[in-house]
Structure formats: C-alpha cells, structure tokens
Amino acid sequence: MHDGISMNLLHNLNPPQKDAVLHGEGPLLILAGAGSGKTRVIVHRIAYLITERGVPPWQILAVTFTNKAAAEMRGRVEKLLPGGETPLISTFHSACARILRREIHHLGYDSSFAIYDDKDGEKLIKEIVAELHLDEKRFPAKLFTAAIDDCKNAGRTPDDLPMGDYMADKIGQVYAAYQKRLQQCNALDFGDLVLLTVRLFEQFPEVLARYQDRYRWIQVDEYQDTNPIQYRLVKLLAGNRQNLCVVGDDDQSIYRWRGADIRNILDFEDDFPRVKVVKLEQNYRSTSTILSAAGAVVAKNRGRKAKTLWTENPPGEPVVYRRLMDEREEARFVCRQIEQYVRKGGDLAGVAVFYRANAQSRVVEDAWWPTASPIT
C-alpha cells in the first residue's frame, strides 16, 4: 500500500465506512441510512480500488440514477485522483446507450439510432392508435405509453403479456406495432436503452463476456430504486466474478410508481449468498430529535432491513406536529407557524414547505397572506 494515499482515503471515515471502502472481491451490500455519507464511501472505494488494489480505471463501472448525481460523483472521484483517469460514472441509460452505439448492429439496428423522448413516443403511439381504429377516448395514448413503459421496466416484451385479456391484448397489439415502427425509424425510447442491452447480452454471450471482462468492478448507487430490468443488467454484468457493490436504503425507496422493485435490495443476500453486508447507521445531517422521530415512523414499515440510525449531533429544536381536519386547516396552520417565525425575526429565506405533489401547493398559496413574499 502507498501509505500516504491510504491515509488520505481513509481519513475521517468511521469504522463501517472504512470496512466498506476496504472490502475486496465479491458482492458487497452497503445499507446506507439517510445522511450517513454513502456517496463519500462510494467515491473513496473507487479511489481505493484504483490506487491501492491496482484496478485499471476502465475496469470500473459506477451507475446511478440522475445526470446530476453522476456528475457529482465524477467530480469527487477526480478530486481524489487528480490528473488520473476516471472510471465510467454515469446513469443506467447513458451507460447502456454507450454500449448500444457499439453493439446494436447485432440486434438489427444501425449504430446511428435516434433516442426518442416521451413526446416523440407519445406522438408515435397516437399514430398507431389511429391506424388500428381504436377509440381515442377509451384508449388514450397516455394509457399505452404508461403500460409500455411499465412493461419495459419489468423486462416484458409484447409476447410476455397474458393472452385472452381484452385490455392486455390491446396493449400487446399497440406495443408490438410501436416496437416495429421504432425499429423502422432506427430509433429507441428510454426504456429500450436498458431493455435492448439486456436482450443483447442474453442473446449474444460473446458480447456479454467482452463487457464482463471490461467492467470487472461494478458500483450501483440508490439500489433500492432499481427496477427488474436494471437488476437483470447488473446481474449479467457481474457474472461469476460478482465484484458488485450496491448501496441503498429500503427506507428511502420512493420510485415504486416508476417501476422500482424494493425486493432487489431486500432479496440481495438471497441472490448473492457470499455477500458482505455493511450498515452505515451514523447520521451526520440531522439533529437527534429529528432522527428519533423519523426512526419511529419507518420502524413500522413492513419488509425492511433492520437498522437504527444514530447521531452525535445535538438534540436541536423539538418536532412539532398537529392532527388537523383537512388540507385547508393544515395550510392555515402552516402559514400561522411561518408568520410567528417571521414576527420573531426569522428570515423567509430560511423557510421551506414540502408537499408530496405539485397540486398540493395551491392550498398553501391560497392560505398565505396576500401581501407576503413568496415562500420557498
């Protein structure tokens, strides 16, 4: 080991974080509670593999869910490896698009394929609905776009849909026509990027073997939000080496409506029996009061990995909650709390109101006093 580099990589890491960074070959599941420094662990692990274990950067693949998260991770790795080569750190879709540009000819497409966004896809489906003489009121295009997206997230083709069910038959009919038209246009939609990469790997083992040899170390962030087709992709790439590190927290899974399957993280130990499990339970972000309140809520969740977050942070302000009659009364209560805070010298710039859906903002806006500045 290069002691100077090692000390820098391990500096200010707590024992479980160090344990995760220093893990060698084989599957690794990092259960990272909120505010526990998971991104720090991922980037330090990547740097450790390169500087201390001699892993070539091009043999490492790190995937996450947003371009912003990938850019942040890439920037932090570059700071730890100044002037050095950086591994491929990207979203699932970007990584798959990169692979398909080189290999999609195996599936009968040209490498110059276009990538359709949601509007492009919906426009194409509207054309297909019209050509099939389906009633647009009964069968709106959005119904088919959502159903097809669900199918692709689950890894289902038109042939995988149940037979004899009227609605499933119509979805299968439109789905099949949609895929045919996409290929005629030499185009993919976002769901195809992962789905076709998996199909490529499953149908052409020699191509899969090449990428298994290329990406020998795989890191997956926000693993609780992966869907079935993303899981199949990761498992295929991990192959027999199983140098797969996944980081996530089942308590923070919020994308089930987008196809995420929490079983991917809950069942990881069954799918990879040799797995090492590391729990990051020290929280650096919240006060102990907030942590206790949040912990009491999620403790009632069924089917979760047991973990208890703790912090060395001070207790902070008490949590205030009220049980109210309806959303309007709730909005008035929120606004009264803000008014009191401002009258005591508080700054509106330090106030935020959170809600689950954009539509819920209106009732708060209506309750806010007319001459007031906007609430952040």
C-alpha positions as CSV (number, residue, x, y, z in Angstrom):
1,M,0.0,0.0,0.0
2,H,1.0,3.6,-0.6
3,D,0.6,4.7,3.0
4,G,0.2,8.4,2.2
5,I,-2.6,7.7,-0.3
6,S,-4.3,5.2,2.0
7,M,-4.3,7.6,4.9
8,N,-5.9,10.3,2.8
9,L,-8.6,7.9,1.5
10,L,-9.4,6.6,5.0
11,H,-9.2,10.0,6.7
12,N,-12.4,10.9,8.6
13,L,-14.1,7.7,7.8
14,N,-15.9,5.9,10.6
15,P,-15.3,2.1,11.1
16,P,-18.2,0.8,9.0
17,Q,-17.3,3.3,6.2
18,K,-13.7,2.0,6.3
19,D,-15.0,-1.5,6.2
20,A,-17.0,-0.8,3.0
21,V,-14.1,1.0,1.3
22,L,-11.6,-1.7,2.1
23,H,-13.8,-4.7,1.0
24,G,-12.0,-6.7,-1.7
25,E,-13.5,-9.1,-4.2
26,G,-17.1,-10.5,-4.0
27,P,-20.5,-8.9,-3.6
28,L,-21.0,-6.0,-1.1
29,L,-24.3,-4.6,0.1
30,I,-24.0,-1.3,1.9
31,L,-27.2,-0.4,3.7
32,A,-26.8,3.4,4.0
33,G,-29.2,5.3,6.2
34,A,-30.1,8.9,5.4
35,G,-27.3,11.3,5.9
36,S,-24.7,8.5,6.6
37,G,-22.1,9.6,4.0
38,K,-22.9,6.9,1.3
39,T,-21.5,9.0,-1.6
40,R,-18.3,9.6,0.3
41,V,-18.0,5.8,0.7
42,I,-18.6,5.1,-3.0
43,V,-16.1,7.6,-4.2
44,H,-13.4,6.6,-1.7
45,R,-14.0,2.9,-2.6
46,I,-13.5,3.7,-6.3
47,A,-10.3,5.6,-5.5
48,Y,-9.1,2.8,-3.2
49,L,-9.6,0.1,-5.9
50,I,-7.5,2.2,-8.3
51,T,-4.7,3.4,-6.1
52,E,-4.3,0.5,-3.6
53,R,-5.6,-2.6,-5.4
54,G,-4.2,-1.6,-8.8
55,V,-7.6,-1.9,-10.6
56,P,-7.4,-0.1,-14.0
57,P,-10.0,2.8,-14.0
58,W,-11.5,1.5,-17.3
59,Q,-12.5,-1.8,-15.5
60,I,-14.7,0.1,-13.0
61,L,-18.4,1.0,-13.8
62,A,-20.4,3.1,-11.4
63,V,-24.1,3.8,-12.1
64,T,-26.6,6.0,-10.5
65,F,-30.0,7.5,-11.4
66,T,-29.5,11.1,-12.5
67,N,-27.0,13.0,-14.5
68,K,-26.6,15.4,-11.6
69,A,-25.7,12.6,-9.2
70,A,-23.3,11.1,-11.7
71,A,-21.6,14.4,-12.3
72,E,-21.2,15.0,-8.5
73,M,-19.7,11.5,-8.1
74,R,-17.4,12.0,-11.0
75,G,-16.2,15.3,-9.7
76,R,-15.5,13.9,-6.2
77,V,-13.5,11.0,-7.7
78,E,-11.5,13.4,-9.8
79,K,-10.5,15.3,-6.7
80,L,-9.3,12.1,-5.1
81,L,-7.4,11.2,-8.2
82,P,-6.0,14.5,-9.6
83,G,-4.7,14.1,-13.1
84,G,-5.6,10.4,-13.2
85,E,-8.0,8.5,-15.5
86,T,-11.6,8.5,-14.2
87,P,-13.8,5.3,-14.5
88,L,-17.1,5.4,-16.3
89,I,-19.5,7.0,-13.9
90,S,-23.0,7.5,-15.5
91,T,-26.7,6.8,-15.3
92,F,-28.0,3.4,-16.3
93,H,-29.4,4.9,-19.6
94,S,-26.1,6.6,-20.5
95,A,-24.1,3.5,-19.9
96,C,-26.5,1.4,-22.0
97,A,-26.5,4.0,-24.8
98,R,-22.7,3.8,-24.8
99,I,-22.8,0.0,-25.2
100,L,-25.5,0.0,-27.8
101,R,-23.7,2.5,-30.0
102,R,-21.0,-0.1,-30.4
103,E,-23.1,-3.3,-30.4
104,I,-26.7,-2.7,-31.5
105,H,-26.0,-3.9,-35.0
106,H,-26.3,-7.4,-33.5
107,L,-30.0,-6.7,-33.0
108,G,-30.6,-5.3,-36.5
109,Y,-30.3,-1.6,-35.7
110,D,-27.8,0.9,-37.1
111,S,-25.4,2.5,-34.6
112,S,-26.7,6.0,-35.5
113,F,-30.0,5.3,-33.9
114,A,-32.1,8.2,-32.6
115,I,-33.3,8.3,-29.0
116,Y,-37.0,9.3,-28.7
117,D,-38.1,11.3,-25.7
118,D,-41.6,10.9,-24.1
119,K,-43.2,13.4,-26.5
120,D,-41.8,11.6,-29.6
121,G,-43.0,8.2,-28.2
122,E,-46.5,9.5,-27.4
123,K,-46.8,11.0,-30.9
124,L,-45.9,7.7,-32.5
125,I,-48.4,5.8,-30.3
126,K,-51.2,8.3,-31.3
127,E,-50.5,7.5,-34.9
128,I,-50.7,3.7,-34.2
129,V,-53.9,4.1,-32.2
130,A,-55.4,5.9,-35.2
131,E,-54.2,3.3,-37.6
132,L,-55.7,0.5,-35.5
133,H,-59.0,2.4,-35.4
134,L,-59.1,2.4,-31.6
135,D,-61.4,4.8,-29.8
136,E,-59.0,7.6,-28.6
137,K,-61.4,8.4,-25.6
138,R,-61.4,4.8,-24.4
139,F,-57.8,4.1,-25.4
140,P,-55.8,7.4,-24.9
141,A,-52.2,7.4,-26.0
142,K,-51.0,8.1,-22.4
143,L,-52.6,4.8,-21.3
144,F,-50.4,2.9,-23.8
145,T,-47.2,4.9,-23.1
146,A,-47.5,4.2,-19.3
147,A,-48.3,0.5,-19.9
148,I,-45.4,0.0,-22.4
149,D,-43.0,1.8,-20.0
150,D,-44.1,-0.5,-17.2
151,C,-43.6,-3.5,-19.4
152,K,-40.0,-2.3,-20.4
153,N,-39.1,-1.6,-16.7
154,A,-40.2,-5.1,-15.9
155,G,-38.4,-6.6,-18.8
156,R,-41.6,-7.8,-20.6
157,T,-41.9,-7.9,-24.4
158,P,-45.3,-7.9,-26.2
159,D,-45.2,-11.7,-26.3
160,D,-44.9,-11.8,-22.5
161,L,-48.4,-10.2,-21.9
162,P,-51.2,-12.5,-20.8
163,M,-53.4,-13.9,-23.6
164,G,-57.2,-13.6,-23.6
165,D,-57.5,-10.4,-21.5
166,Y,-59.1,-7.7,-23.7
167,M,-57.0,-4.8,-22.3
168,A,-53.8,-6.8,-22.3
169,D,-54.5,-7.8,-25.9
170,K,-54.8,-4.2,-26.9
171,I,-51.7,-3.1,-25.1
172,G,-49.8,-6.0,-26.6
173,Q,-51.1,-5.1,-30.1
174,V,-50.0,-1.4,-29.7
175,Y,-46.7,-2.4,-28.0
176,A,-45.8,-4.7,-30.9
177,A,-46.7,-2.1,-33.5
178,Y,-44.8,0.6,-31.6
179,Q,-41.6,-1.5,-31.4
180,K,-41.8,-2.4,-35.1
181,R,-42.2,1.3,-36.0
182,L,-39.3,2.3,-33.7
183,Q,-37.0,-0.2,-35.4
184,Q,-38.2,1.0,-38.9
185,C,-37.2,4.5,-37.8
186,N,-33.9,3.2,-36.4
187,A,-35.0,4.7,-33.0
188,L,-35.1,3.7,-29.4
189,D,-37.0,5.2,-26.5
190,F,-35.5,5.5,-23.0
191,G,-37.0,2.1,-21.9
192,D,-35.3,0.4,-24.8
193,L,-31.9,1.5,-23.8
194,V,-31.8,-0.9,-20.8
195,L,-34.1,-3.5,-22.3
196,L,-32.2,-3.9,-25.5
197,T,-28.8,-4.0,-23.7
198,V,-30.2,-6.9,-21.6
199,R,-31.5,-8.6,-24.8
200,L,-28.1,-8.1,-26.4
201,F,-26.3,-9.7,-23.5
202,E,-28.7,-12.6,-23.2
203,Q,-28.8,-13.4,-26.9
204,F,-25.1,-12.9,-27.7
205,P,-23.0,-14.4,-24.9
206,E,-19.7,-13.5,-26.6
207,V,-20.7,-9.8,-26.4
208,L,-21.6,-10.2,-22.7
209,A,-18.3,-11.9,-22.0
210,R,-16.5,-8.9,-23.5
211,Y,-18.2,-6.4,-21.2
212,Q,-17.9,-8.7,-18.2
213,D,-14.1,-8.6,-18.9
214,R,-14.2,-4.9,-19.4
215,Y,-16.2,-3.9,-16.3
216,R,-14.9,-6.2,-13.6
217,W,-15.9,-3.9,-10.7
218,I,-19.4,-2.6,-10.6
219,Q,-20.8,0.0,-8.2
220,V,-24.6,0.8,-8.1
221,D,-25.9,3.8,-6.1
222,E,-29.5,4.2,-4.9
223,Y,-30.0,0.4,-5.4
224,Q,-33.4,0.5,-3.7
225,D,-34.8,2.3,-6.7
226,T,-33.6,-0.2,-9.4
227,N,-36.3,-1.9,-11.4
228,P,-36.3,-5.5,-12.6
229,I,-34.7,-4.9,-16.0
230,Q,-31.9,-2.8,-14.4
231,Y,-31.4,-5.7,-11.9
232,R,-31.1,-8.2,-14.8
233,L,-28.5,-5.9,-16.4
234,V,-26.4,-5.6,-13.2
235,K,-26.5,-9.3,-12.5
236,L,-25.5,-10.2,-16.1
237,L,-22.5,-7.8,-16.0
238,A,-21.4,-9.1,-12.5
239,G,-21.2,-12.6,-13.9
240,N,-19.2,-15.2,-12.0
241,R,-16.8,-12.6,-10.5
242,Q,-19.6,-10.9,-8.6
243,N,-17.5,-7.9,-7.8
244,L,-20.7,-6.0,-7.3
245,C,-21.1,-3.2,-4.7
246,V,-24.6,-1.9,-4.3
247,V,-25.5,1.0,-2.0
248,G,-29.0,1.8,-0.9
249,D,-31.6,2.1,1.8
250,D,-35.0,0.3,1.6
251,D,-36.4,3.0,3.9
252,Q,-35.8,5.6,1.2
253,S,-37.4,3.8,-1.7
254,I,-39.7,6.3,-3.4
255,Y,-39.9,5.3,-7.1
256,R,-42.2,2.2,-7.0
257,W,-44.6,4.2,-9.2
258,R,-41.7,4.3,-11.8
259,G,-41.2,0.5,-11.7
260,A,-38.7,0.3,-8.9
261,D,-38.8,-3.0,-7.1
262,I,-37.7,-2.9,-3.5
263,R,-37.2,-6.7,-3.5
264,N,-33.9,-6.0,-5.4
265,I,-32.4,-4.8,-2.1
266,L,-34.4,-6.9,0.3
267,D,-33.5,-10.1,-1.5
268,F,-29.9,-9.2,-2.4
269,E,-28.5,-11.6,0.2
270,D,-30.5,-14.5,-1.2
271,D,-29.3,-13.8,-4.8
272,F,-25.7,-13.3,-3.7
273,P,-25.1,-15.7,-0.8
274,R,-21.4,-14.7,-0.5
275,V,-22.3,-11.1,0.1
276,K,-20.7,-8.9,2.8
277,V,-23.2,-6.6,4.4
278,V,-22.1,-3.3,5.9
279,K,-24.6,-1.0,7.7
280,L,-23.9,2.8,7.7
281,E,-26.0,3.9,10.7
282,Q,-24.3,7.1,11.9
283,N,-26.2,10.1,10.6
284,Y,-24.2,13.3,10.0
285,R,-27.0,15.5,8.7
286,S,-29.9,15.7,11.2
287,T,-30.4,16.5,14.8
288,S,-31.0,13.6,17.2
289,T,-34.6,14.8,17.7
290,I,-35.5,14.6,14.0
291,L,-33.7,11.3,13.7
292,S,-35.7,9.8,16.6
293,A,-38.9,11.0,15.1
294,A,-38.2,9.7,11.6
295,G,-36.9,6.4,13.1
296,A,-40.1,5.9,15.0
297,V,-42.1,6.3,11.8
298,V,-40.1,4.0,9.5
299,A,-39.8,1.3,12.2
300,K,-43.4,0.5,11.5
301,N,-42.7,-0.3,7.8
302,R,-43.1,-3.9,6.9
303,G,-40.5,-5.9,5.0
304,R,-37.5,-3.7,5.8
305,K,-33.9,-4.3,6.7
306,A,-33.4,-3.7,10.4
307,K,-31.2,-0.6,11.1
308,T,-31.1,2.0,13.8
309,L,-29.7,5.4,12.9
310,W,-27.9,7.4,15.5
311,T,-26.0,10.7,15.6
312,E,-23.6,12.7,17.7
313,N,-25.4,15.9,16.7
314,P,-27.2,17.9,19.4
315,P,-31.0,17.4,20.0
316,G,-31.9,20.7,18.2
317,E,-35.5,22.1,18.1
318,P,-38.4,19.8,19.0
319,V,-40.5,18.4,16.3
320,V,-44.0,20.0,16.1
321,Y,-46.9,18.1,14.6
322,R,-50.7,18.6,14.6
323,R,-53.6,16.4,13.5
324,L,-56.0,18.6,11.6
325,M,-59.4,18.3,10.0
326,D,-58.5,18.8,6.3
327,E,-55.9,20.3,3.9
328,R,-57.2,23.8,4.2
329,E,-56.9,23.8,8.0
330,E,-53.5,22.2,7.6
331,A,-52.4,25.0,5.2
332,R,-53.6,27.7,7.6
333,F,-51.7,26.1,10.5
334,V,-48.5,26.0,8.4
335,C,-48.9,29.7,7.5
336,R,-49.5,30.7,11.1
337,Q,-46.3,28.9,12.1
338,I,-44.4,30.9,9.4
339,E,-45.9,34.2,10.5
340,Q,-44.9,33.6,14.1
341,Y,-41.4,32.7,13.0
342,V,-41.1,35.9,10.9
343,R,-42.5,38.1,13.7
344,K,-39.8,36.8,16.0
345,G,-37.1,38.0,13.5
346,G,-36.9,34.9,11.3
347,D,-36.0,35.2,7.6
348,L,-38.3,33.8,4.9
349,A,-35.2,32.7,3.1
350,G,-34.8,30.0,5.8
351,V,-38.3,28.6,5.4
352,A,-39.3,25.7,3.1
353,V,-42.7,24.0,2.8
354,F,-42.6,20.4,1.5
355,Y,-45.5,18.5,-0.1
356,R,-45.9,15.2,-1.9
357,A,-47.3,16.5,-5.2
358,N,-47.2,19.9,-7.0
359,A,-51.0,20.2,-6.9
360,Q,-50.8,20.4,-3.1
361,S,-49.0,23.7,-3.2
362,R,-52.1,25.7,-4.2
363,V,-53.9,25.4,-0.9
364,V,-50.8,26.7,0.9
365,E,-50.5,29.6,-1.6
366,D,-54.2,30.5,-1.0
367,A,-53.7,30.5,2.8
368,W,-50.7,32.7,2.7
369,W,-51.3,36.3,3.4
370,P,-51.8,38.4,0.2
371,T,-49.0,40.9,0.7
372,A,-46.4,38.4,1.8
373,S,-43.3,37.4,-0.2
374,P,-43.4,34.0,-1.8
375,I,-42.5,31.1,0.4
376,T,-39.6,29.0,-0.9
